[in-house]
Amino acid sequence: MTIKFVLLVNKQGQTRLCQYYEFVPIDERVSTEAEIIRKCLSRNDTQCSFMDYKSFRVIYRRYASLYFILGVDSSENELAILEFIHNIVETFDRYFNNVCELDIMYNLERAHLILDEMIMNGQIVETNKTRTLAPLNVMDHAAAAGK
């Protein structure tokens, strides 16, 4: 599975988190993100959660006020990626105790660390929530002990 990028976007189209696993020039990122976000937000609930865009496939899912958008190779299994998006949300929920947009905004480095534990170089490397969160729990425990 090759994941090209992960975007977390609110209902107003503001990007709250983006992580790329391939080099993309910044101006191309901005235009691509804007177009993908516009397309995802304009779709209604009865439409399919994946679409082809340029040379890759965009798969998204909305949870409360956040859209989780992943760009993957066109040959990827869409349902497996939808399940992985759900796994990401469950992992965020476990760490943040019912994740919301503000949790992502105020703990951006933690959200990136969680994604880093789950995805490496565009490959899914960990889906177990306990093992994904273990390094963060150690860091939180060390920070609490240092106070």
C-alpha positions as CSV (number, residue, x, y, z in Angstrom):
1,M,0.0,0.0,0.0
2,T,1.4,3.3,-1.0
3,I,0.0,6.3,0.7
4,K,1.0,9.6,-0.9
5,F,-0.5,12.0,1.7
6,V,-2.9,12.4,4.7
7,L,-5.0,15.5,5.2
8,L,-7.3,16.4,8.0
9,V,-9.7,19.2,7.1
10,N,-12.6,20.8,8.8
11,K,-16.1,21.5,7.3
12,Q,-15.0,25.0,6.3
13,G,-12.1,23.6,4.2
14,Q,-9.3,24.6,6.5
15,T,-6.4,22.1,6.7
16,R,-5.7,21.1,10.2
17,L,-3.0,18.5,9.5
18,C,-1.2,17.5,6.4
19,Q,1.5,14.9,6.0
20,Y,3.2,14.0,2.7
21,Y,5.1,10.8,2.0
22,E,6.5,11.9,-1.4
23,F,8.2,15.2,-2.3
24,V,5.7,17.7,-3.8
25,P,6.7,21.3,-4.4
26,I,4.9,23.7,-2.0
27,D,3.0,25.5,-4.8
28,E,1.8,22.2,-6.2
29,R,0.7,21.1,-2.7
30,V,-1.3,24.2,-2.2
31,S,-3.2,24.0,-5.5
32,T,-3.7,20.2,-5.2
33,E,-5.0,20.4,-1.6
34,A,-7.4,23.2,-2.5
35,E,-8.8,21.3,-5.4
36,I,-9.1,18.0,-3.5
37,I,-10.7,19.7,-0.5
38,R,-13.2,21.6,-2.7
39,K,-14.2,18.3,-4.4
40,C,-14.5,16.4,-1.1
41,L,-16.6,19.1,0.6
42,S,-18.9,19.5,-2.4
43,R,-19.9,15.8,-2.4
44,N,-23.0,14.7,-0.5
45,D,-23.4,11.8,1.9
46,T,-24.9,9.5,-0.8
47,Q,-21.9,9.8,-3.1
48,C,-19.0,7.4,-3.0
49,S,-16.1,8.2,-0.7
50,F,-13.4,7.7,-3.2
51,M,-12.5,9.4,-6.5
52,D,-9.7,9.5,-9.0
53,Y,-7.6,12.6,-9.1
54,K,-4.7,13.0,-11.6
55,S,-2.4,10.0,-11.1
56,F,-3.8,8.8,-7.8
57,R,-7.0,8.0,-5.9
58,V,-8.4,10.1,-3.2
59,I,-10.2,8.3,-0.4
60,Y,-12.0,10.3,2.4
61,R,-14.3,9.9,5.3
62,R,-16.1,12.5,7.5
63,Y,-16.1,12.1,11.2
64,A,-18.0,14.8,13.1
65,S,-16.5,18.1,11.9
66,L,-13.3,16.6,10.4
67,Y,-12.6,15.1,7.0
68,F,-9.9,12.5,6.9
69,I,-8.5,12.5,3.3
70,L,-5.8,10.1,2.0
71,G,-4.2,10.1,-1.4
72,V,-3.1,6.6,-2.5
73,D,-2.0,4.7,-5.6
74,S,-4.7,4.0,-8.1
75,S,-4.2,0.3,-7.6
76,E,-5.0,0.4,-3.9
77,N,-8.0,-1.4,-2.3
78,E,-10.4,1.5,-1.4
79,L,-12.2,-0.4,1.3
80,A,-8.9,-1.3,3.0
81,I,-8.0,2.4,3.1
82,L,-11.4,3.3,4.4
83,E,-10.9,0.8,7.2
84,F,-7.4,2.2,7.8
85,I,-9.0,5.7,8.1
86,H,-11.4,4.3,10.7
87,N,-8.4,2.8,12.5
88,I,-6.7,6.2,12.6
89,V,-9.8,7.8,14.0
90,E,-10.1,5.1,16.7
91,T,-6.4,5.6,17.6
92,F,-6.9,9.4,17.9
93,D,-10.1,8.7,20.0
94,R,-8.2,6.5,22.4
95,Y,-5.4,9.0,22.8
96,F,-7.4,12.2,23.0
97,N,-10.5,10.7,24.6
98,N,-13.1,11.5,21.9
99,V,-11.0,13.4,19.4
100,C,-12.2,16.7,18.0
101,E,-10.8,19.4,15.8
102,L,-9.4,21.4,18.7
103,D,-7.4,18.3,19.9
104,I,-5.7,18.2,16.6
105,M,-5.0,21.9,16.5
106,Y,-3.6,22.2,20.0
107,N,-1.7,18.8,19.9
108,L,-0.5,18.8,16.3
109,E,2.9,17.3,17.2
110,R,1.1,14.4,19.0
111,A,-1.2,13.8,16.0
112,H,1.9,13.7,13.7
113,L,3.6,11.3,16.0
114,I,0.6,9.0,15.9
115,L,0.6,9.1,12.1
116,D,4.3,8.5,12.1
117,E,3.8,5.3,14.2
118,M,1.2,4.0,11.8
119,I,2.6,5.1,8.4
120,M,6.3,5.0,7.4
121,N,7.4,6.1,3.9
122,G,3.8,5.8,2.6
123,Q,3.5,2.2,3.9
124,I,1.1,1.1,6.7
125,V,3.4,-0.4,9.4
126,E,1.2,-0.6,12.5
127,T,-2.6,-0.9,13.0
128,N,-2.6,-2.0,16.6
129,K,-3.8,0.9,18.7
130,T,-2.0,-0.2,21.9
131,R,1.4,-0.5,20.2
132,T,0.9,2.7,18.2
133,L,0.2,4.7,21.4
134,A,2.9,3.1,23.6
135,P,5.7,5.6,22.7
136,L,3.4,8.5,23.3
137,N,2.3,7.1,26.6
138,V,6.0,6.7,27.6
139,M,6.6,10.3,26.7
140,D,3.5,11.5,28.6
141,H,4.6,9.5,31.6
142,A,8.1,10.9,31.5
143,A,6.8,14.5,31.1
144,A,4.5,14.0,34.1
145,A,7.3,12.6,36.2
146,G,9.5,15.5,35.4
147,K,7.0,18.1,36.7
